[in-house]
Structure formats: structure tokens, C-alpha cells
Amino acid sequence: MRFGGPQIAKELFVSFEGIEGSGKTTQVRLLHDYLAQTAIPFIFTREPGGTPLGERLRELLIDPLGQMSREAEMLLLSASRAELVDKVIEPALEEGRLVVADRFWDASLAYQGYGRKLPVETLMQITMFAARNLAPDVTFLLDIPVSVSRERLRGRKKTTDRMEREKRDFHERVAEGYRKLAAADPNRVMVLDGTRDSDELATEIREVVLSRLTPNPAPRA
């Protein structure tokens, strides 16, 4: 989907969003495992990252000991996104592939806008410039209470990244920001209860993705 411009030929652009510990990455992996058994041409990527430049910026952005201004953080994320759109996402869509992204620009509006309290309208302008007005066709938002997020993170690795180390009120603002973004764009953003059984969620997500693809490819023999 492209705002304010012509549509490009493509299969489908899907993104996954959610606060830390939402189960987002698990669902990305489960969808990948399913698609690998089909004839669907697809590519998976992530933000920040997904390109050599993006991965270098990712190291700076998630470094638990790193420090930077809110504005610098947003601009680094935008630089990573611009490179990802240019080098990975647009070429894949033009080839007719299904593109699945572990986060896209909704994350910047939720984390840097609502979480960091930067002006969302300004962030949207920066974001649309970096993303060339490209938006996912469907976004799956895995919604969980922050209390569940904190509990899940405690069971993970000891070293957390910069975002995971933020205080609870920051994550509450991010979670609420995601819900506001979803409410403002219900045709694109599908809100899913991230506390549900992961296999049940995976089945629902898969059915939505396949319903957007025509014709539906059959699994490989």
C-alpha cells in the first residue's frame, strides 16, 4: 500500500508489531516455517536491520549501554528504514513476492512518538519520507498487558536491549500508542490477543495472509 502515490505491482506486504514480549517474533517464525512448505515466493526482514547498513545501525540502537537523544534515535531508525525499503522491500514487492517484516514504521510512531513523547505528526512526515510513502497491506498487532510483557522478559536472557530496559510507564505509553494507531487504521491493523495460544494465533494469522493471496498456492508435495 502506498499513501499519496501510485500502487506498485506486488503480492502482499505484511508487518508484525507489539511491545516487548508480545510474541511477535514467535509468530513471524511460525509464519516463516509455514510459508517455507509452500510455493509462495516470500522474503522476511526486520527493523531495525535487514541490510548491512541497517544491521550496523541496529547494534547502536539496541546497545543496552548506548545513549542518544530521542531525535537521534528516530533519525537512525529512519535511516535504517530508508535503506531497507530501497534495498529489500521495494525490489521484493516489484518481483511479486510476499514481504513479511518484523516491525515497520508503526513501531516508530509507538515507541518514539508515544513512548518518547516526540510529536507524532512530525514523525509521520519523517517516516513517510524514509519509507517512500509505503505502508503494509496488513499489520498484525500482538496486544498484551505490560504486566505480561514484564513477566515474559524476566524469563529471557539476562542482557536486555535499550528498549527493554525502559521503565514501565514508557512501555505503558507504547502499548497505548499501538492501540491508538490500530483504532485509527482498522482496515490495515488487525489487533490480536497476544496472551492466546501461539498455535491458535499462528493459524489465524496464516488464514488472513492466505486470504489476501490469489490464487492460494498448495503446499509442496
N, C-alpha and C positions, 0 to 999 in steps of 0.2 A: 504494500500500500504506500502511495506517495502523496503527501499533502501538497496541494497547490501546484501540481505538475502532472505530466503525462504518466500513465502507468507503464511499467516495463514488463516485458514478457517473462513469466516466471511460473513456477509451480506454487510454492507456498513459503511464507516466511513466518516462523513460529518462535516466540520467545517465552522464557520462564522467568518468573520473578518471585520474590519473597524475602522476608527478613532472615537473619542468620538462623540456621537450624530448622528451616521451614520444610525441608525435604525436597527442595527444588532440584538440587543436583542429583539426588537419587532418581527422581522422575525423568530427568534428562538422560541418565544412564539406561533406565528401563526402556525408554522410547528408542534409544540408540540400539539396544540389544534386539528389540523387535524389528526395527527397520533393516537391520543387517541380515535378516532372514527373508527379506522381500526383494523385489526387483526395482524398488523405488530409488531413483538417484537422489542422494542426500548428502548433506555436509553438516557437521556440528562445529560450533565455535563458542567462545566465551568472552565475557567482558569483566574487567579489562583484560586484554590479551588477544590471542587469536592470530597475531602476526609477530614477526621478530621484534619490531619496534614496540608493539603492544605488550609483549611479554616482559620487555625491559622496563616499561613504564609500570607494569603490574607489580614488579618487585619493589619499586619505590612506593607505590600506593598502599600495599598491604604490609609493608615492613612495620612490625609492632613497635619498633624503637624510632621510626621515622616521624618527623614533624614538618608540617607545612601549613600554609594558610588555607582557609576554606576556598578562596578563589583559585589558588594554585592547584588544589586538589581537583576542582571542577575542570579546569583547563587541561590538566594532564589526562583526565578521563576522556575529555572531548578529543584530544589528540589521538588517543588510542582508538576511539570510536571512528574517527575520520579515516584512519589507516585501515581499520577493519572493513568498513563499508567499501572503500576503494579497492582493496586488495583481495578481499574474500567474499563478502556478502553480495555485492552487485554482480561480480563475474559469475558467481554460482547461480543467482537468480536468472541472469540472462541466458545461462545454459539450460534453464528449465529444471534446476534441482530444488529439492525441498531443503530449506535452510532452517536449522534449529539453533537458537542462541541461548546460552546460559547467561541471562541478563542482557538488556539493551538499554535504551535511554530512559525507560520508566525508572530504572534504578537511580539515575542521576537526579531526577525530579524528587524521588522519595528520600534519598539519602542526603544529597547536597541541598535540595530545596527545603523539604520539611524537616529533615534531621539537623542539618547545619544552619537552617534558617536563612538561606540565601533567597533572593526574590525569584519565585518560580517562573514568572513571565520572562524575566531576563534569561534564566537558564534554558527556557524553551527556545528562545531565539538562538542561543549559542548551540543548543543541541540540534536544532533543525539545520543549521549551517553545517555542522560537523557530519550529520547523517544524510546530507543532501535531501532533506525532507522525506526520508524513508521511514516508514513505520511498519511494525509487524502486522501481518494479517490477523493473527490471533495471539493473544498473550495469556498464559496460564499463571494466575497469581495464587501461590500456595499461602493461604492465610492461617496463621496460628497466633495464639496469645503470646505475649512477650515472656510470660512465666514459663511456658512450654519451651520457648527458644532458649532461655537461660538454663533450663534443666538439661536440654539436649546438648548444649555446648559444654556443660560440665562433664559430660561423658566422653568428650572428644579428646584430642591431643592437648597437651599442656600449653603449648605455644599457640596463642591466638593472634589474628591479624589486627590491624589498626581499628577496623570497624567493630570487630567482635569485642574489643577492649573498651568500647564506649560505654557510658553509664546507661542505666535502664531507661531514664527519661528520653535519651536520644533514640533508643530503639522503639519506644512507645510512639514518638513523633513519626519515625519512619513507617511503622506499621499503619498508623492512622493516615499518613500521606498516601501509602499504597491504596488504602480503601477509598480515599477521595478520588484518586486517579481512576480507579476502577468504576466508581459511580459516575464519573464524568464521561466515560467512554465504554458503556456496557456492551456495545456491539463488537468491540475488539477484545476487551479484557474479561476473561472468564475466571471468577473467583471460586477457588476450591478449598474445602476444609482440609488443611494440612495435617490434622490430627487423625484423619481416617486411615484405614489400612492402605499401605503403599501399593499393594497389588490391585486393589479396587480402584484407586486413583489412576494407576497406570492404564487400566482397561478403559476408563472413561476418557482419559486424555487421548489414547490411541484411537478410540472411536471418533472423537472430534476431528483429529488430524486426518484420518482416512475419509471422513465425510467431505472434507474440503478438497480432496484429490479425486480427479476423474480421468480415466476410469480407475477403480481401486485395484492395484496390482495384487496378484495372488502370490502367496509365499513360494519361494523356490522349492523345487522337488528335492 
